[in-house]
Amino acid sequence: MDITPKTLPLASVFQIGASNKYIVPVYQRHYSWRAEQIETLFNDIANEDSGYYVGNLLINTEEGHDSIIDGQQRLTTLSMLLLGLYSNMKSIANKPETSEDIKALLYQDIGDIKRQLLVDSNIETPRLQLLDKDQEIFKNLLQQLEGQKIVPGYGNYAFFKRYKYIEDNLLSDMTAHQLHDFYQNKLNKIELLQISVPNLNDAYQVFASLNSKGVPLTPLDLLKNIYLSKHGDAVKWQKLSDVFVTDNDQPDEQKMTRFVQNNYDAFETESVSSLTKGKIVKSYQRLFDKNGAEYIDKLIERAKVYMKIDTDSPEYTYSLAGLAKLDATTSYPFLLNVLVNQVEYQIDESQIDQVIRMVINLFIRRNFVLTPKASNLRSAFNGMRKDITDNKFRGENLVSYIARKINVIMPSNQQFENALNEGIYDKNVHTTRFLLISLERKFGNYFHNGNPDSLDDYKGNKLRWSIEHILPQGNLPKYWVDIIGDGNESVAEENQRKNVHRLGNLTLTPYNSGLGQKTFQEKLLYKDPSNDAKVGLTLPLFLNDSIQKNVKEFNIESIEQRNNELIQKVLEIVPSKIEAN
């Protein structure tokens, strides 16, 4: 087997002046990363040291060009980041108030990015060749490199949305110097292990090997070694590890690593920035040097509290279990600090519940509006933790302070309503589920003593209740093409793309697999095969009350009307301003 591995910085993968192109073959998937995956990669690049390793790039060279076997999602995201930098740099450079020195700095970067993204600076030969629709949208976005405007009409496509998220959310608040520094010293210097294999069959063997379950040395292994070198007790290390044991009797090393990072942010730093994985070993070396092996006792007690926050509990409730469903890890150091110091901070359980509710409402709004970005949220929460310590806030004063600070960063009603008028399911599935369940629990009366709430129950290894798209996802049968496109498939597909993931098209059902692509009337009248009971959209949930059942069809106007009704209910349970009780 002929394998050529090279560790390359991005500047060499997308090398100025080179003629190489990376091609996504037709059997690969379309671009599918969500905003949270993009933001995680962005934060890793921004926060880790220069030269951060981001992953592998496996290519097959059999047909004389570089076909991507593994790494296409990451490489596409990196290309979007480059293009987003170009757009934001050019915007600043074109402002009259920008100094000539700054313009010169930015125009050098702008020219380099163009040569990285295009072979021979030719708009017809992008260095990255994607699949059909992705490529069409990408080439449209690349028109910026020629000074042309982006052609409208792609705003409802996921690829376009992800690019705009990068351009407008992740990069837009950077200064000229920050953009330049991120481009030159972070993004261009990230490293990928490019593995070139000339035979396709061999390439897939390498892919299988790379993705098999190995047991790599982790920062936790090095941390254990540091602890034992301080005459630490191996039994106590095992006691710490046991806190993170999962159902398979093995410690969850990812969760333990998160705890180690969050413990440092919560208690061991004056900074509002966060500990990165690359700095765990050095930082904890200093902690054990300072505190000795006895520091393990604090870690054990804090870890027990942390597991209440980073929990796998299934409940979608206003609790730590519910918060864990909302991609709220940026709040974990702050909450860990508050919970560990509850007695010192003079706050009772009801006040803890208030704080958790505040944080949940913030993340519900944030996960649909997509601002503030995660790095700003983490800084805000770390800043709160520092203020509480410095100002010795206690009791009601502490809770009121938290409410004021969260109100400052809470997305406004206008931002939230705008987001709810777009698709929400495709932005964040778990937050969508949390919102639907919260609406049902707040306003519904289907569940009672004789019919206990089962919204968090499992049937086997699957949730009993699932999210139902009334207008179906996927390929539309003729019935739905007629309803939302007057028989025109292109019109129907466009209307589906705009509306299928909106709040007004979603409900909850324990019979999702039975409803599927059925007609509206069939979904209304669907019966449980086991007992012939009507369990379709006529099921007396609050969420189904807003579905008009005396009409023959459910169309785009139906979605719009229902969306507007449900938004008003959402604003009742997720207010824009929080008051401490």
RODREN-572661 format. One record per residue (C-alpha): residue number from 0; x, y, z. Coordinates in nm, 2 decimals, m for minus. Layout:
N
(NUM,(X,Y,Z)),
...
end
This chain:
581
(0,(0.00,0.00,0.00)),
(1,(0.15,0.33,m0.11)),
(2,(0.07,0.60,0.15)),
(3,(0.22,0.95,0.16)),
(4,(0.15,1.14,0.48)),
(5,(0.24,1.51,0.52)),
(6,(0.17,1.75,0.80)),
(7,(0.08,2.07,0.63)),
(8,(m0.03,2.42,0.74)),
(9,(m0.35,2.55,0.57)),
(10,(m0.12,2.80,0.39)),
(11,(0.03,2.50,0.21)),
(12,(m0.29,2.31,0.16)),
(13,(m0.43,2.62,m0.01)),
(14,(m0.10,2.73,m0.15)),
(15,(m0.07,3.06,m0.34)),
(16,(0.04,2.99,m0.69)),
(17,(m0.02,2.62,m0.68)),
(18,(m0.24,2.45,m0.94)),
(19,(m0.38,2.17,m0.71)),
(20,(m0.75,2.14,m0.67)),
(21,(m0.95,1.94,m0.41)),
(22,(m1.25,1.77,m0.55)),
(23,(m1.55,1.62,m0.35)),
(24,(m1.64,1.31,m0.54)),
(25,(m2.01,1.24,m0.63)),
(26,(m2.05,0.96,m0.38)),
(27,(m1.97,1.19,m0.09)),
(28,(m2.23,1.38,0.12)),
(29,(m2.33,1.74,0.07)),
(30,(m2.20,2.00,0.32)),
(31,(m2.39,1.92,0.65)),
(32,(m2.21,2.10,0.94)),
(33,(m2.44,2.30,1.17)),
(34,(m2.36,2.63,1.33)),
(35,(m2.24,2.48,1.66)),
(36,(m1.99,2.26,1.48)),
(37,(m1.85,2.55,1.28)),
(38,(m1.83,2.76,1.60)),
(39,(m1.64,2.49,1.78)),
(40,(m1.38,2.47,1.51)),
(41,(m1.36,2.85,1.50)),
(42,(m1.31,2.87,1.88)),
(43,(m1.05,2.60,1.88)),
(44,(m0.85,2.78,1.61)),
(45,(m0.89,3.12,1.78)),
(46,(m0.80,3.00,2.13)),
(47,(m0.54,2.73,2.09)),
(48,(m0.18,2.81,2.02)),
(49,(m0.06,2.88,1.67)),
(50,(m0.01,2.56,1.47)),
(51,(m0.31,2.39,1.62)),
(52,(m0.38,2.05,1.47)),
(53,(m0.74,2.03,1.33)),
(54,(m0.76,1.68,1.18)),
(55,(m0.68,1.46,0.89)),
(56,(m0.73,1.52,0.52)),
(57,(m0.74,1.19,0.33)),
(58,(m0.72,1.21,m0.05)),
(59,(m0.72,0.97,m0.34)),
(60,(m0.49,1.07,m0.63)),
(61,(m0.60,0.78,m0.86)),
(62,(m0.75,0.99,m1.14)),
(63,(m0.48,1.26,m1.15)),
(64,(m0.64,1.50,m0.90)),
(65,(m0.70,1.51,m0.53)),
(66,(m1.04,1.35,m0.45)),
(67,(m1.14,1.40,m0.08)),
(68,(m1.22,1.07,0.10)),
(69,(m1.22,1.22,0.45)),
(70,(m1.21,1.58,0.57)),
(71,(m1.44,1.75,0.32)),
(72,(m1.66,1.90,0.59)),
(73,(m1.37,2.05,0.77)),
(74,(m1.20,2.17,0.45)),
(75,(m1.52,2.33,0.32)),
(76,(m1.56,2.51,0.66)),
(77,(m1.20,2.64,0.64)),
(78,(m1.27,2.77,0.29)),
(79,(m1.58,2.95,0.42)),
(80,(m1.37,3.10,0.70)),
(81,(m1.12,3.24,0.44)),
(82,(m1.40,3.38,0.23)),
(83,(m1.56,3.54,0.54)),
(84,(m1.23,3.70,0.63)),
(85,(m1.20,3.84,0.28)),
(86,(m1.55,3.99,0.30)),
(87,(m1.50,4.15,0.64)),
(88,(m1.15,4.27,0.56)),
(89,(m1.27,4.43,0.23)),
(90,(m1.56,4.60,0.42)),
(91,(m1.32,4.77,0.66)),
(92,(m1.07,4.85,0.39)),
(93,(m1.34,5.03,0.18)),
(94,(m1.44,5.26,0.47)),
(95,(m1.33,5.62,0.42)),
(96,(m1.22,5.65,0.78)),
(97,(m0.98,5.35,0.75)),
(98,(m0.61,5.47,0.76)),
(99,(m0.38,5.40,0.46)),
(100,(m0.16,5.18,0.68)),
(101,(m0.45,4.96,0.77)),
(102,(m0.58,4.95,0.41)),
(103,(m0.23,4.84,0.29)),
(104,(m0.23,4.56,0.55)),
(105,(m0.57,4.44,0.46)),
(106,(m0.53,4.46,0.09)),
(107,(m0.22,4.23,0.11)),
(108,(m0.43,3.97,0.30)),
(109,(m0.73,4.02,0.06)),
(110,(m0.51,3.94,m0.24)),
(111,(m0.35,3.64,m0.07)),
(112,(m0.69,3.49,0.02)),
(113,(m0.81,3.53,m0.34)),
(114,(m0.51,3.34,m0.46)),
(115,(m0.56,3.07,m0.20)),
(116,(m0.93,3.01,m0.29)),
(117,(m0.89,3.03,m0.67)),
(118,(m0.64,2.86,m0.89)),
(119,(m0.46,3.13,m1.10)),
(120,(m0.70,3.38,m0.95)),
(121,(m0.96,3.25,m1.19)),
(122,(m1.32,3.26,m1.06)),
(123,(m1.40,2.96,m1.29)),
(124,(m1.14,2.74,m1.11)),
(125,(m1.21,2.74,m0.74)),
(126,(m0.94,2.54,m0.55)),
(127,(m1.22,2.35,m0.37)),
(128,(m1.47,2.17,m0.60)),
(129,(m1.79,2.08,m0.42)),
(130,(m2.11,1.89,m0.52)),
(131,(m2.37,2.03,m0.76)),
(132,(m2.58,2.27,m0.55)),
(133,(m2.31,2.34,m0.29)),
(134,(m2.07,2.43,m0.57)),
(135,(m2.33,2.65,m0.74)),
(136,(m2.38,2.85,m0.41)),
(137,(m2.00,2.85,m0.34)),
(138,(m1.92,2.99,m0.68)),
(139,(m2.19,3.25,m0.63)),
(140,(m2.03,3.35,m0.30)),
(141,(m1.68,3.36,m0.46)),
(142,(m1.81,3.63,m0.69)),
(143,(m1.70,3.87,m0.41)),
(144,(m1.34,3.79,m0.51)),
(145,(m1.41,3.97,m0.84)),
(146,(m1.58,4.26,m0.68)),
(147,(m1.92,4.14,m0.79)),
(148,(m2.24,4.12,m0.58)),
(149,(m2.37,3.79,m0.46)),
(150,(m2.67,3.68,m0.67)),
(151,(m2.98,3.67,m0.45)),
(152,(m3.20,3.36,m0.42)),
(153,(m2.99,3.13,m0.21)),
(154,(m3.08,3.25,0.14)),
(155,(m3.29,2.94,0.23)),
(156,(m3.01,2.69,0.15)),
(157,(m2.81,2.55,0.44)),
(158,(m2.48,2.61,0.27)),
(159,(m2.55,2.98,0.23)),
(160,(m2.68,3.01,0.58)),
(161,(m2.36,2.86,0.73)),
(162,(m2.15,3.09,0.53)),
(163,(m2.35,3.40,0.64)),
(164,(m2.32,3.27,1.00)),
(165,(m1.94,3.28,0.96)),
(166,(m1.94,3.62,0.79)),
(167,(m2.20,3.80,1.01)),
(168,(m2.17,3.62,1.34)),
(169,(m1.82,3.49,1.40)),
(170,(m1.61,3.75,1.22)),
(171,(m1.81,4.07,1.19)),
(172,(m1.71,4.22,1.53)),
(173,(m1.34,4.18,1.48)),
(174,(m1.12,4.48,1.42)),
(175,(m0.88,4.51,1.12)),
(176,(m0.58,4.40,1.33)),
(177,(m0.78,4.11,1.48)),
(178,(m0.88,3.99,1.14)),
(179,(m0.53,4.01,1.01)),
(180,(m0.39,3.83,1.32)),
(181,(m0.65,3.55,1.30)),
(182,(m0.57,3.50,0.93)),
(183,(m0.20,3.52,0.94)),
(184,(m0.12,3.37,1.28)),
(185,(m0.40,3.13,1.35)),
(186,(m0.60,3.02,1.04)),
(187,(m0.31,3.00,0.79)),
(188,(m0.09,2.81,1.05)),
(189,(m0.34,2.54,1.16)),
(190,(m0.21,2.20,1.07)),
(191,(m0.37,1.91,0.88)),
(192,(m0.23,1.56,0.83)),
(193,(m0.27,1.52,0.46)),
(194,(m0.26,1.15,0.36)),
(195,(m0.24,1.08,m0.01)),
(196,(m0.33,0.73,m0.14)),
(197,(m0.32,0.66,m0.51)),
(198,(m0.56,0.36,m0.50)),
(199,(m0.93,0.41,m0.40)),
(200,(m0.96,0.07,m0.23)),
(201,(m0.65,0.14,m0.03)),
(202,(m0.79,0.49,0.06)),
(203,(m1.09,0.33,0.21)),
(204,(m0.88,0.09,0.41)),
(205,(m0.69,0.39,0.55)),
(206,(m1.02,0.57,0.62)),
(207,(m1.15,0.27,0.82)),
(208,(m0.82,0.25,1.01)),
(209,(m0.82,0.62,1.10)),
(210,(m1.18,0.59,1.22)),
(211,(m1.14,0.27,1.42)),
(212,(m1.15,0.30,1.80)),
(213,(m0.80,0.34,1.93)),
(214,(m0.68,0.44,2.27)),
(215,(m0.46,0.75,2.23)),
(216,(m0.27,0.91,2.51)),
(217,(m0.48,1.20,2.65)),
(218,(m0.41,1.51,2.86)),
(219,(m0.57,1.31,3.15)),
(220,(m0.30,1.05,3.13)),
(221,(m0.04,1.32,3.16)),
(222,(m0.23,1.48,3.44)),
(223,(m0.25,1.16,3.63)),
(224,(0.13,1.13,3.59)),
(225,(0.18,1.48,3.73)),
(226,(m0.04,1.40,4.03)),
(227,(0.14,1.07,4.11)),
(228,(0.47,1.24,4.08)),
(229,(0.36,1.46,4.38)),
(230,(0.33,1.14,4.58)),
(231,(m0.04,1.12,4.51)),
(232,(m0.24,0.82,4.60)),
(233,(m0.35,0.61,4.30)),
(234,(m0.66,0.51,4.49)),
(235,(m0.77,0.88,4.51)),
(236,(m0.71,0.93,4.13)),
(237,(m0.93,0.63,4.07)),
(238,(m1.19,0.79,4.30)),
(239,(m1.18,1.10,4.08)),
(240,(m1.21,0.89,3.77)),
(241,(m1.50,0.69,3.91)),
(242,(m1.71,1.01,3.93)),
(243,(m1.72,1.00,3.55)),
(244,(m1.81,0.63,3.51)),
(245,(m2.09,0.57,3.26)),
(246,(m2.33,0.28,3.20)),
(247,(m2.05,0.07,3.05)),
(248,(m1.84,0.09,3.37)),
(249,(m1.58,0.31,3.19)),
(250,(m1.51,0.67,3.28)),
(251,(m1.63,0.92,3.02)),
(252,(m1.29,1.08,2.93)),
(253,(m1.44,1.36,2.73)),
(254,(m1.66,1.47,3.02)),
(255,(m1.37,1.44,3.26)),
(256,(m1.16,1.66,3.03)),
(257,(m1.44,1.91,3.02)),
(258,(m1.44,1.91,3.40)),
(259,(m1.07,1.97,3.42)),
(260,(m1.10,2.27,3.19)),
(261,(m1.41,2.41,3.36)),
(262,(m1.27,2.36,3.71)),
(263,(m0.98,2.58,3.61)),
(264,(m1.20,2.85,3.46)),
(265,(m1.43,2.84,3.76)),
(266,(m1.18,2.86,4.05)),
(267,(m0.82,2.89,3.94)),
(268,(m0.78,3.19,3.71)),
(269,(m0.83,3.57,3.73)),
(270,(m0.88,3.58,3.35)),
(271,(m1.21,3.58,3.17)),
(272,(m1.06,3.37,2.89)),
(273,(m1.08,2.99,2.90)),
(274,(m0.83,2.71,2.95)),
(275,(m0.77,2.53,2.62)),
(276,(m0.70,2.16,2.59)),
(277,(m0.35,2.23,2.48)),
(278,(m0.27,2.41,2.80)),
(279,(m0.43,2.17,3.05)),
(280,(m0.10,1.99,3.14)),
(281,(0.11,2.30,3.20)),
(282,(m0.17,2.47,3.40)),
(283,(m0.23,2.18,3.62)),
(284,(0.14,2.12,3.67)),
(285,(0.14,2.47,3.83)),
(286,(m0.16,2.39,4.04)),
(287,(m0.02,2.07,4.18)),
(288,(0.32,2.24,4.23)),
(289,(0.14,2.50,4.44)),
(290,(m0.11,2.29,4.63)),
(291,(0.05,1.95,4.64)),
(292,(m0.12,1.61,4.59)),
(293,(m0.40,1.72,4.84)),
(294,(m0.55,1.93,4.56)),
(295,(m0.71,1.60,4.44)),
(296,(m0.96,1.62,4.73)),
(297,(m1.10,1.95,4.59)),
(298,(m1.12,1.80,4.24)),
(299,(m1.32,1.50,4.37)),
(300,(m1.57,1.72,4.55)),
(301,(m1.61,1.96,4.26)),
(302,(m1.64,1.68,4.01)),
(303,(m1.94,1.54,4.20)),
(304,(m2.11,1.88,4.16)),
(305,(m2.00,1.91,3.80)),
(306,(m2.17,1.59,3.71)),
(307,(m2.50,1.75,3.81)),
(308,(m2.44,2.01,3.55)),
(309,(m2.29,1.80,3.26)),
(310,(m2.56,1.54,3.30)),
(311,(m2.70,1.28,3.06)),
(312,(m3.04,1.29,3.24)),
(313,(m3.32,1.27,2.97)),
(314,(m3.55,1.55,3.11)),
(315,(m3.63,1.85,2.89)),
(316,(m3.72,2.06,3.19)),
(317,(m3.62,2.40,3.35)),
(318,(m3.34,2.23,3.54)),
(319,(m2.97,2.14,3.50)),
(320,(m3.09,1.84,3.30)),
(321,(m3.27,2.07,3.06)),
(322,(m2.98,2.31,3.04)),
(323,(m2.75,2.02,2.93)),
(324,(m2.97,1.98,2.62)),
(325,(m2.91,2.34,2.51)),
(326,(m2.54,2.35,2.40)),
(327,(m2.48,2.56,2.71)),
(328,(m2.13,2.45,2.80)),
(329,(m2.00,2.81,2.80)),
(330,(m2.20,2.86,3.12)),
(331,(m2.06,2.55,3.30)),
(332,(m1.76,2.72,3.48)),
(333,(m1.99,2.99,3.61)),
(334,(m2.26,2.74,3.73)),
(335,(m1.99,2.52,3.88)),
(336,(m1.86,2.81,4.08)),
(337,(m2.21,2.91,4.20)),
(338,(m2.31,2.56,4.30)),
(339,(m1.98,2.47,4.48)),
(340,(m2.00,2.81,4.67)),
(341,(m2.37,2.80,4.74)),
(342,(m2.33,2.82,5.12)),
(343,(m2.07,3.09,5.10)),
(344,(m2.28,3.29,4.85)),
(345,(m2.58,3.26,5.09)),
(346,(m2.83,3.14,4.82)),
(347,(m3.09,2.87,4.87)),
(348,(m3.23,2.61,4.63)),
(349,(m3.51,2.84,4.50)),
(350,(m3.25,3.10,4.41)),
(351,(m3.04,2.84,4.24)),
(352,(m3.35,2.74,4.04)),
(353,(m3.39,3.11,3.94)),
(354,(m3.04,3.13,3.81)),
(355,(m3.08,2.81,3.61)),
(356,(m3.40,2.94,3.46)),
(357,(m3.23,3.26,3.36)),
(358,(m2.95,3.08,3.19)),
(359,(m3.19,2.84,3.01)),
(360,(m3.39,3.13,2.87)),
(361,(m3.07,3.30,2.75)),
(362,(m2.96,2.99,2.56)),
(363,(m3.31,2.92,2.41)),
(364,(m3.29,3.27,2.25)),
(365,(m2.92,3.25,2.17)),
(366,(m2.95,2.91,2.00)),
(367,(m3.20,3.04,1.74)),
(368,(m3.07,3.40,1.70)),
(369,(m2.71,3.27,1.70)),
(370,(m2.57,3.56,1.90)),
(371,(m2.38,3.62,2.12)),
(372,(m2.12,3.39,1.98)),
(373,(m1.99,3.12,2.22)),
(374,(m1.65,3.29,2.29)),
(375,(m1.83,3.61,2.40)),
(376,(m2.08,3.41,2.61)),
(377,(m1.80,3.23,2.79)),
(378,(m1.62,3.56,2.86)),
(379,(m1.94,3.71,2.99)),
(380,(m2.00,3.42,3.23)),
(381,(m1.64,3.42,3.34)),
(382,(m1.67,3.79,3.39)),
(383,(m1.98,3.74,3.62)),
(384,(m1.79,3.48,3.82)),
(385,(m1.50,3.73,3.87)),
(386,(m1.73,4.01,3.96)),
(387,(m1.91,3.80,4.22)),
(388,(m1.58,3.71,4.38)),
(389,(m1.43,4.07,4.36)),
(390,(m1.75,4.24,4.49)),
(391,(m1.85,3.98,4.74)),
(392,(m2.21,3.97,4.61)),
(393,(m2.43,3.76,4.84)),
(394,(m2.79,3.64,4.86)),
(395,(m3.05,3.84,4.68)),
(396,(m2.79,4.09,4.56)),
(397,(m2.60,3.81,4.38)),
(398,(m2.92,3.68,4.21)),
(399,(m3.02,4.04,4.10)),
(400,(m2.67,4.10,3.97)),
(401,(m2.68,3.78,3.76)),
(402,(m3.03,3.89,3.62)),
(403,(m2.89,4.23,3.52)),
(404,(m2.59,4.09,3.34)),
(405,(m2.79,3.82,3.16)),
(406,(m3.04,4.09,3.05)),
(407,(m2.75,4.28,2.89)),
(408,(m2.65,3.99,2.66)),
(409,(m3.00,3.84,2.60)),
(410,(m3.11,3.87,2.24)),
(411,(m3.39,4.12,2.20)),
(412,(m3.76,4.03,2.12)),
(413,(m3.71,4.16,1.76)),
(414,(m3.40,3.94,1.71)),
(415,(m3.58,3.64,1.86)),
(416,(m3.90,3.69,1.66)),
(417,(m3.70,3.72,1.34)),
(418,(m3.53,3.39,1.42)),
(419,(m3.86,3.22,1.50)),
(420,(m3.99,3.34,1.17)),
(421,(m3.72,3.13,1.00)),
(422,(m3.64,2.76,1.04)),
(423,(m3.56,2.66,1.39)),
(424,(m3.54,2.28,1.36)),
(425,(m3.24,2.30,1.12)),
(426,(m3.06,2.54,1.35)),
(427,(m3.08,2.34,1.67)),
(428,(m3.29,2.02,1.71)),
(429,(m3.25,1.99,2.09)),
(430,(m3.35,2.35,2.15)),
(431,(m3.65,2.30,1.92)),
(432,(m3.75,2.00,2.12)),
(433,(m3.70,2.18,2.45)),
(434,(m3.92,2.47,2.32)),
(435,(m4.20,2.25,2.20)),
(436,(m4.21,2.05,2.52)),
(437,(m4.20,2.37,2.73)),
(438,(m4.50,2.51,2.53)),
(439,(m4.69,2.19,2.59)),
(440,(m4.62,2.18,2.96)),
(441,(m4.70,2.54,3.01)),
(442,(m5.03,2.57,2.81)),
(443,(m5.15,2.21,2.76)),
(444,(m5.38,1.99,2.97)),
(445,(m5.34,1.66,2.79)),
(446,(m5.13,1.52,3.08)),
(447,(m5.28,1.49,3.42)),
(448,(m5.28,1.25,3.72)),
(449,(m5.46,0.99,3.51)),
(450,(m5.24,1.04,3.21)),
(451,(m4.89,1.12,3.35)),
(452,(m4.65,1.33,3.15)),
(453,(m4.44,1.11,2.92)),
(454,(m4.27,1.37,2.71)),
(455,(m3.92,1.27,2.84)),
(456,(m3.99,0.89,2.83)),
(457,(m3.80,0.64,2.62)),
(458,(m3.94,0.35,2.43)),
(459,(m3.65,0.11,2.41)),
(460,(m3.35,0.33,2.32)),
(461,(m3.56,0.60,2.15)),
(462,(m3.75,0.89,2.28)),
(463,(m4.12,0.81,2.29)),
(464,(m4.23,1.15,2.16)),
(465,(m4.06,1.29,1.85)),
(466,(m4.09,1.61,1.65)),
(467,(m4.33,1.59,1.36)),
(468,(m4.31,1.80,1.05)),
(469,(m4.67,1.85,0.93)),
(470,(m4.54,1.95,0.58)),
(471,(m4.30,1.66,0.54)),
(472,(m3.92,1.68,0.51)),
(473,(m3.75,1.50,0.22)),
(474,(m3.88,1.43,m0.13)),
(475,(m4.24,1.55,m0.15)),
(476,(m4.52,1.32,m0.28)),
(477,(m4.75,1.46,m0.55)),
(478,(m5.01,1.55,m0.30)),
(479,(m4.78,1.79,m0.12)),
(480,(m4.64,1.93,m0.45)),
(481,(m5.00,2.02,m0.55)),
(482,(m5.07,2.18,m0.21)),
(483,(m4.77,2.40,m0.18)),
(484,(m4.66,2.44,m0.54)),
(485,(m4.97,2.42,m0.75)),
(486,(m4.82,2.11,m0.91)),
(487,(m4.49,2.27,m0.99)),
(488,(m4.21,2.07,m0.82)),
(489,(m3.96,2.36,m0.82)),
(490,(m4.20,2.60,m0.66)),
(491,(m4.29,2.33,m0.41)),
(492,(m3.93,2.25,m0.32)),
(493,(m3.86,2.62,m0.27)),
(494,(m4.17,2.66,m0.04)),
(495,(m4.07,2.35,0.15)),
(496,(m3.72,2.48,0.20)),
(497,(m3.84,2.81,0.34)),
(498,(m4.11,2.66,0.57)),
(499,(m4.05,2.30,0.66)),
(500,(m3.84,2.37,0.97)),
(501,(m4.04,2.67,1.10)),
(502,(m4.22,2.65,1.44)),
(503,(m4.55,2.67,1.26)),
(504,(m4.49,2.34,1.09)),
(505,(m4.38,2.15,1.40)),
(506,(m4.56,1.95,1.67)),
(507,(m4.49,1.65,1.89)),
(508,(m4.62,1.30,1.83)),
(509,(m4.55,0.95,1.97)),
(510,(m4.64,0.82,1.62)),
(511,(m4.39,0.99,1.39)),
(512,(m4.30,0.68,1.19)),
(513,(m4.67,0.63,1.11)),
(514,(m4.73,0.98,0.99)),
(515,(m4.43,1.04,0.76)),
(516,(m4.52,1.16,0.41)),
(517,(m4.89,1.11,0.45)),
(518,(m5.15,1.37,0.34)),
(519,(m5.28,1.63,0.59)),
(520,(m5.61,1.45,0.63)),
(521,(m5.44,1.11,0.68)),
(522,(m5.22,1.27,0.95)),
(523,(m5.53,1.42,1.12)),
(524,(m5.72,1.09,1.12)),
(525,(m5.42,0.86,1.19)),
(526,(m5.51,0.57,1.42)),
(527,(m5.30,0.37,1.66)),
(528,(m5.26,0.03,1.48)),
(529,(m5.27,m0.15,1.82)),
(530,(m5.61,m0.02,1.94)),
(531,(m5.76,0.19,1.65)),
(532,(m5.76,0.51,1.87)),
(533,(m5.72,0.84,1.68)),
(534,(m5.37,0.96,1.76)),
(535,(m5.28,1.18,1.47)),
(536,(m5.29,1.56,1.46)),
(537,(m5.62,1.54,1.64)),
(538,(m5.44,1.42,1.96)),
(539,(m5.56,1.69,2.21)),
(540,(m5.22,1.85,2.27)),
(541,(m5.19,2.23,2.31)),
(542,(m4.95,2.22,2.01)),
(543,(m5.23,2.07,1.80)),
(544,(m5.49,2.32,1.90)),
(545,(m5.34,2.57,1.66)),
(546,(m5.37,2.33,1.37)),
(547,(m5.69,2.41,1.18)),
(548,(m5.88,2.08,1.16)),
(549,(m6.19,2.21,0.98)),
(550,(m6.00,2.27,0.65)),
(551,(m5.90,2.02,0.39)),
(552,(m5.55,2.13,0.34)),
(553,(m5.25,2.25,0.54)),
(554,(m5.05,2.49,0.33)),
(555,(m4.80,2.77,0.35)),
(556,(m5.06,3.02,0.48)),
(557,(m5.15,2.76,0.75)),
(558,(m4.79,2.75,0.86)),
(559,(m4.76,3.13,0.86)),
(560,(m5.07,3.17,1.07)),
(561,(m4.98,2.90,1.32)),
(562,(m4.62,3.03,1.34)),
(563,(m4.75,3.38,1.44)),
(564,(m4.98,3.23,1.71)),
(565,(m4.71,3.01,1.86)),
(566,(m4.45,3.29,1.87)),
(567,(m4.67,3.49,2.10)),
(568,(m4.68,3.19,2.34)),
(569,(m4.31,3.15,2.32)),
(570,(m4.25,3.51,2.42)),
(571,(m4.46,3.44,2.73)),
(572,(m4.23,3.16,2.85)),
(573,(m3.90,3.30,2.72)),
(574,(m3.91,3.67,2.82)),
(575,(m3.66,3.92,2.69)),
(576,(m3.60,4.07,3.04)),
(577,(m3.55,3.87,3.35)),
(578,(m3.65,3.98,3.70)),
(579,(m3.50,3.82,4.01)),
(580,(m3.78,3.72,4.25)),
end
